[in-house]
Amino acid sequence: SFSLAGEQPSSGFPAPAQQVLEQLGDMQQKLKAMGDSVGLPQSLGDVQNRLQDLDKNVADAAAGIREAATKGMNTVGNPDQFLQSLVPFASAAVTLSRVSGELTQAQEQNLSKVLPAALVTAIKSQAAAIPPDPQAEKLDALISQLDTIKSELSALREDMAKDREKAATPGASGPKP
């Protein structure tokens, strides 16, 4: 149904507020589609399942490392020493997987612990050419859109609260003689 400016449609909201709500609904659908395309969780249960899977995978990986360390005990010696020697390599691997743009001093130090200086220099010179992760860019865009929606909703709530106060105040809604 159509309503003239200033008229209240059947939902009880003024026409401009109704239009904003409809636009927010459309934006919500677009954000949901974008979230689906990048694999974001759909519910709190989905998040909990993913966290449980992550916890299990970390436990499995830790068990695998301990098992490998135990098997390698005859060649390396103490399994705890072996695990301690793996930490800098794991840290360097994580650093390399997240490199985009220039290396920070901390990243360079992590790499320097396990890689030859010439290789660190080569990585440092090529890091600026590595493009940012497309999934991270999509998530940044999604977060920006969610922040915009949040601020629009806050403003709409404030406007609606003011309208309710005006309607609740006797004599405030009618024309003055």
Buried (B, 14 or more C-beta within 10 A) or exposed (E): EEEEEEEEBEEEBBBEBBEBBEEBEEBEEEBEEBBEEEEBEEEEEEEEEEEEEEEEEEEEEEEEBBEBBEEEBEEEEEBEEBBEEBEBEEBBEEBBEEBEEEBEEEBBEBBBEBBEEEEBEEBBEEBEEEEEEEEEEBBEEBEEBBEEBEEBEEEBEEBEEEBEEEEEEEEEEEEEE
